[in-house]
Amino acid sequence: MDLAYNLRFEQATSLFDQLIQLDPQNPNGYLLQAVNSYYRYQLGENSAVHAKNFLNLAEEAIVAARRQLAKKEHALDAMFCLGTAHMYIAAYHTWESNWLRAYWYGKEGINYLKRVVDKDATYFDAYLGLGLYHYYADVLPRFAKAVTFVLGIDSDKRKGLAELELAAEQGTYSRAEALLFLGSIHLYIEKDYQKSLTYFKKLAELYPENGSYLMLLGESYQKIGENEKAIATLTQLVREEKTSRFPVLVVSSYFRLGNLYYNTRNLPKAVENYQRSLQFASGSTGNVGWVFALANLNIGRSYDLLGRRREALEYYHKVRKADHKHAYELAQERIKTPLSKGNGYARNRNYDEIIDIYQDALKENRGSNGSNTSARMAELRYHIGKSFYDKGAYQSAMAKFTRVLASQSVEQPWLKPWAHYYLGSCYQKTGAPEKARIHFKAAYRFDNSDLKLEVEKALQSLPSG
């Protein structure tokens, strides 16, 4: 397991094969080899081959565990193996967007794990799977929660986080994965970046050869504004020879470096790193399809901000819907309307400077007679409102978002829903929860899972009523 967590998959495979040969009736050898294959499927090349190996090994683990259920001395371990194998198969189907299969396998897995802790509450490894299901069933958008309700899956975010902490602190086999999930949850969902930094620092110390932990550590540094540490961490990662064995990691790390330079307005360096991510993706057979959409979109944005419109259009046209639907929609918007300089300042903390830039752009648009002038002004007002919101000037932000919602000419389908969301947030922060609820519900109607997730969290934080 230590070898596998340090991404020495071949050596780990050899040892797990020896475990199976020593005791072919024991499900643990098959389970460990299955988990090893699952991570090779995620991070390695030839992902289809590793996926097939994973599914076959997981089924062998299930067959062997069912045989052991009748033996009293092994029954608890067999139930844990059954629960864990089903949870990993559910995770695989989630990754492949086979949602119904994911739910059914997950439900089966969680039922086994519940039986384990009902019989022995100190079987701490079982809390990894339980925690994941309790947490994610709660944070899923409402349209997905209906499915979890039909399948009888409990949802309790706080309970889920507590169970993951228990697995991370006292688990025997589940510690690393519990830390990984806790870090990822706080990085991408809870947005508590100090916490995510703590978890990924711990993982990087425990498994220094695992580049994926280092990559997530770099992203956490970026989120708390420690850009130099983030750049140093990711640059170290892509330069290490051992990382080159995993093009998926190299692709993801260069893409994150591109984001760092884009957000700090070093656009030539952003383009350079996005290009490198595309270069490595072109030679990879791993799970890297997403980068062809997002990197091309961001190269187009960078060229737009550099005033190189012809090159920007070239990259916007490379974004394919099949690779990433949302990136494709954004690229189509940018093909119609160039990105202005003001958009490039969106992550900069000098809010007064951002607002001045957008206000200047708004004045320029007022003097234009183009067919898309009104739509462009609505987008600019949105960005001014968002900058006021980030600055904490909620009354000024509300005035801008209200103007956006009153606009008759809005081409971007995302604009009014997000304006509703931020207007609701302004009302919430200024002590008007009922008005906040109205705008949150209006935002929720938009078919965007990220927005729905934010609205769910916002509504939960409002007083009942």
Backbone hydrogen bonds, N-H to C=O, Kabsch-Sander energy under -0.5 kcal/mol:
donor,donor_aa,acceptor,acceptor_aa,energy
5,Y,1,M,-2.7
6,N,2,D,-1.1
7,L,4,A,-1.9
8,R,3,L,-2.9
9,F,7,L,-1.2
12,A,8,R,-2.2
13,T,9,F,-2.8
14,S,10,E,-1.9
15,L,11,Q,-1.8
16,F,12,A,-2.6
17,D,13,T,-2.3
18,Q,14,S,-1.6
19,L,15,L,-2.0
20,I,16,F,-2.0
21,Q,17,D,-2.3
22,L,18,Q,-2.4
23,D,19,L,-1.8
26,N,23,D,-1.8
29,G,26,N,-0.6
30,Y,26,N,-0.6
31,L,27,P,-2.5
32,L,28,N,-2.9
33,Q,29,G,-2.1
34,A,30,Y,-2.3
35,V,31,L,-2.5
36,N,32,L,-2.3
37,S,33,Q,-2.2
38,Y,34,A,-2.1
39,Y,35,V,-2.0
40,R,36,N,-1.5
41,Y,37,S,-2.3
42,Q,38,Y,-1.6
43,L,39,Y,-2.4
44,G,40,R,-2.4
47,S,285,T,-1.1
49,V,46,N,-0.8
50,H,46,N,-1.7
51,A,47,S,-2.4
52,K,48,A,-2.0
53,N,49,V,-2.3
54,F,50,H,-2.6
55,L,51,A,-2.4
56,N,52,K,-2.2
57,L,53,N,-2.6
58,A,54,F,-2.8
59,E,55,L,-2.0
60,E,56,N,-1.9
61,A,57,L,-2.4
62,I,58,A,-2.1
63,V,59,E,-2.4
64,A,60,E,-2.5
65,A,61,A,-2.4
66,R,62,I,-2.3
67,R,63,V,-1.5
68,Q,64,A,-1.1
69,L,65,A,-0.9
69,L,66,R,-0.5
70,A,67,R,-0.5
71,K,68,Q,-1.5
72,K,70,A,-0.8
74,H,71,K,-1.6
75,A,71,K,-1.1
75,A,72,K,-0.6
78,A,74,H,-2.5
79,M,75,A,-2.4
80,F,76,L,-2.2
81,C,77,D,-2.4
82,L,78,A,-2.6
83,G,79,M,-2.6
84,T,80,F,-2.8
85,A,81,C,-2.8
86,H,82,L,-2.1
87,M,83,G,-2.0
88,Y,84,T,-2.2
89,I,85,A,-2.0
90,A,86,H,-2.2
91,A,87,M,-2.3
92,Y,88,Y,-2.4
93,H,89,I,-2.3
94,T,90,A,-2.1
95,W,91,A,-2.3
96,E,92,Y,-1.8
97,S,94,T,-1.6
98,N,93,H,-3.2
99,W,97,S,-1.3
102,A,98,N,-2.3
103,Y,99,W,-2.4
104,W,100,L,-2.3
105,Y,101,R,-2.7
106,G,102,A,-2.3
107,K,103,Y,-2.6
108,E,104,W,-2.2
109,G,105,Y,-2.6
110,I,106,G,-2.8
111,N,107,K,-1.8
112,Y,108,E,-1.6
113,L,109,G,-2.2
114,K,110,I,-2.3
115,R,111,N,-1.7
116,V,112,Y,-1.7
117,V,113,L,-2.1
118,D,114,K,-2.0
119,K,115,R,-1.5
120,D,116,V,-2.2
123,Y,120,D,-1.7
124,F,122,T,-2.0
126,A,123,Y,-1.7
127,Y,124,F,-1.4
128,L,125,D,-1.2
129,G,125,D,-0.5
130,L,126,A,-1.6
131,G,127,Y,-2.5
132,L,128,L,-2.1
133,Y,129,G,-2.0
134,H,130,L,-2.6
135,Y,131,G,-2.4
136,Y,132,L,-2.6
137,A,133,Y,-2.0
138,D,134,H,-0.7
138,D,135,Y,-1.0
139,V,135,Y,-1.8
140,L,136,Y,-1.3
144,A,141,P,-1.3
145,K,141,P,-1.8
146,A,142,R,-1.4
147,V,144,A,-0.8
148,T,144,A,-1.6
149,F,145,K,-2.4
150,V,146,A,-2.0
151,L,147,V,-2.1
152,G,149,F,-1.2
153,I,148,T,-3.0
154,D,152,G,-0.5
156,D,134,H,-2.1
160,G,156,D,-2.5
161,L,157,K,-2.4
162,A,158,R,-2.2
163,E,159,K,-2.3
164,L,160,G,-2.2
165,E,161,L,-2.2
166,L,162,A,-1.9
167,A,163,E,-2.2
168,A,164,L,-2.4
169,E,165,E,-2.3
170,Q,166,L,-2.7
171,G,167,A,-1.6
178,A,174,S,-2.5
179,L,175,R,-2.4
180,L,176,A,-2.4
181,F,177,E,-2.7
182,L,178,A,-2.5
183,G,179,L,-2.5
184,S,180,L,-2.4
185,I,181,F,-2.8
186,H,182,L,-2.2
187,L,183,G,-1.8
188,Y,184,S,-2.8
189,I,185,I,-2.1
190,E,185,I,-2.8
191,K,185,I,-0.6
192,D,186,H,-1.6
193,Y,191,K,-0.9
196,S,192,D,-2.0
197,L,193,Y,-2.2
198,T,194,Q,-1.7
199,Y,195,K,-2.1
200,F,196,S,-2.4
201,K,197,L,-2.2
202,K,198,T,-1.8
203,L,199,Y,-2.2
204,A,200,F,-2.4
205,E,201,K,-1.8
206,L,202,K,-2.3
207,Y,203,L,-2.9
210,N,207,Y,-1.9
211,G,209,E,-1.0
213,Y,210,N,-0.7
214,L,210,N,-1.3
215,M,211,G,-2.5
216,L,212,S,-1.9
217,L,213,Y,-1.9
218,G,214,L,-2.2
219,E,215,M,-1.9
220,S,216,L,-1.9
221,Y,217,L,-2.2
222,Q,218,G,-1.9
223,K,219,E,-2.0
224,I,220,S,-1.4
225,G,222,Q,-1.7
226,E,221,Y,-2.4
227,N,225,G,-1.6
230,A,226,E,-2.1
231,I,227,N,-2.8
232,A,228,E,-2.5
233,T,229,K,-2.5
234,L,230,A,-2.4
235,T,231,I,-2.6
236,Q,232,A,-2.2
237,L,233,T,-1.7
238,V,234,L,-2.3
239,R,235,T,-1.4
240,E,236,Q,-1.0
240,E,237,L,-0.7
243,T,240,E,-0.9
244,S,240,E,-0.8
244,S,241,E,-1.0
245,R,242,K,-1.0
246,F,243,T,-2.5
248,V,43,L,-0.6
249,L,246,F,-1.0
250,V,246,F,-1.8
251,V,247,P,-3.2
252,S,248,V,-2.2
253,S,249,L,-2.5
254,Y,250,V,-2.6
255,F,251,V,-2.1
256,R,252,S,-2.0
257,L,253,S,-2.3
258,G,254,Y,-2.4
259,N,255,F,-2.0
260,L,256,R,-2.2
261,Y,257,L,-2.5
262,Y,258,G,-2.4
263,N,259,N,-2.7
264,T,260,L,-1.3
265,R,262,Y,-1.3
266,N,261,Y,-2.5
267,L,265,R,-1.3
270,A,266,N,-1.9
271,V,267,L,-2.6
272,E,268,P,-2.2
273,N,269,K,-2.1
274,Y,270,A,-2.5
275,Q,271,V,-2.6
276,R,272,E,-1.6
277,S,273,N,-2.1
278,L,274,Y,-2.0
279,Q,275,Q,-2.3
280,F,276,R,-2.3
281,A,277,S,-1.9
282,S,278,L,-2.0
283,G,279,Q,-0.7
283,G,280,F,-0.6
284,S,281,A,-1.5
288,V,286,G,-1.8
291,V,288,V,-1.4
292,F,288,V,-0.6
292,F,289,G,-1.0
293,A,289,G,-0.6
293,A,290,W,-0.8
294,L,290,W,-2.2
295,A,291,V,-2.3
296,N,291,V,-0.6
296,N,292,F,-0.5
297,L,293,A,-2.1
298,N,294,L,-2.3
299,I,295,A,-2.3
300,G,296,N,-2.2
301,R,297,L,-2.3
302,S,298,N,-2.3
303,Y,299,I,-2.5
304,D,300,G,-2.3
305,L,301,R,-2.3
306,L,302,S,-1.4
307,G,304,D,-1.5
308,R,303,Y,-3.1
309,R,307,G,-0.8
312,A,308,R,-2.0
313,L,309,R,-2.6
314,E,310,R,-1.6
315,Y,311,E,-1.7
316,Y,312,A,-2.4
317,H,313,L,-2.2
318,K,315,Y,-0.9
319,V,316,Y,-1.2
323,D,320,R,-0.8
324,H,320,R,-1.5
328,Y,324,H,-2.2
329,E,325,K,-2.1
330,L,326,H,-2.3
331,A,327,A,-2.5
332,Q,328,Y,-2.3
333,E,329,E,-1.7
334,R,330,L,-2.2
335,I,331,A,-1.9
336,K,332,Q,-1.4
337,T,333,E,-2.5
343,N,340,S,-1.2
344,G,340,S,-0.6
344,G,341,K,-1.1
345,Y,342,G,-1.5
346,A,343,N,-1.4
348,N,345,Y,-1.7
351,Y,349,R,-1.8
354,I,350,N,-1.9
355,I,351,Y,-2.8
356,D,352,D,-2.3
357,I,353,E,-2.1
358,Y,354,I,-2.3
359,Q,355,I,-2.7
360,D,356,D,-2.3
361,A,357,I,-2.1
362,L,358,Y,-2.3
363,K,359,Q,-2.1
364,E,360,D,-2.2
365,N,361,A,-2.1
366,R,362,L,-1.8
367,G,363,K,-1.0
368,S,365,N,-1.5
373,T,370,G,-1.4
376,R,372,N,-2.3
377,M,373,T,-2.4
378,A,374,S,-1.8
379,E,375,A,-1.8
380,L,376,R,-2.3
381,R,377,M,-2.6
382,Y,378,A,-2.0
383,H,379,E,-2.2
384,I,380,L,-2.4
385,G,381,R,-2.9
386,K,382,Y,-2.8
387,S,383,H,-2.1
388,F,384,I,-2.5
389,Y,385,G,-2.6
390,D,386,K,-2.7
391,K,387,S,-1.8
392,G,388,F,-1.0
392,G,389,Y,-0.9
393,A,388,F,-2.4
394,Y,392,G,-1.4
397,A,393,A,-2.0
398,M,394,Y,-2.6
399,A,395,Q,-1.7
400,K,396,S,-1.5
401,F,397,A,-2.6
402,T,398,M,-2.3
403,R,399,A,-1.6
404,V,400,K,-2.1
405,L,401,F,-2.3
406,A,402,T,-1.4
407,S,403,R,-0.7
407,S,404,V,-1.0
410,V,408,Q,-0.7
415,L,412,Q,-1.1
416,K,412,Q,-0.5
418,W,414,W,-2.1
419,A,415,L,-2.0
420,H,416,K,-2.7
421,Y,417,P,-2.1
422,Y,418,W,-2.6
423,L,419,A,-2.4
424,G,420,H,-2.7
425,S,421,Y,-2.1
426,C,422,Y,-2.2
427,Y,423,L,-2.3
428,Q,424,G,-2.4
429,K,425,S,-2.5
430,T,426,C,-1.5
431,G,428,Q,-1.2
432,A,427,Y,-3.0
436,A,432,A,-2.0
437,R,433,P,-2.4
438,I,434,E,-1.7
439,H,435,K,-1.8
440,F,436,A,-2.5
441,K,437,R,-2.4
442,A,438,I,-1.6
443,A,439,H,-2.2
444,Y,440,F,-1.8
445,R,441,K,-0.6
445,R,442,A,-0.8
446,F,443,A,-1.6
448,N,446,F,-2.0
452,K,448,N,-2.6
453,L,449,S,-2.3
454,E,450,D,-2.0
455,V,451,L,-2.7
456,E,452,K,-2.7
457,K,453,L,-2.1
458,A,454,E,-2.2
459,L,455,V,-3.1
460,Q,456,E,-2.1
461,S,457,K,-1.2
462,L,458,A,-0.6
462,L,459,L,-1.0
